[in-house]
């Protein structure tokens, strides 16, 4: 067995630091399958987190755009009010 094969995910203990559990320690097909399932789980978790962050960012953007519109409207009102005071 070469050093390359022993460092593959699910090929035994030690990948990523420490023991991966008894199934992963044993290596073989079940260890590789478990490692693949774990990787898929974490990719799905990251995808869900990214989607939530995008949603939150979009909501924040819309809130800021609404505030900008309100400030512009108030600025326009105050400018018109100031013009009336000068007359």
Buried (B, 14 or more C-beta within 10 A) or exposed (E): EEEEEEEEBBBBBEBEEEEBEEBBEBBEEEBBEBBEEBEEEEEEEEEEEEEEEEEEEEEEEEEEEEEEEEEEEEEEEEEEEEEEEEE
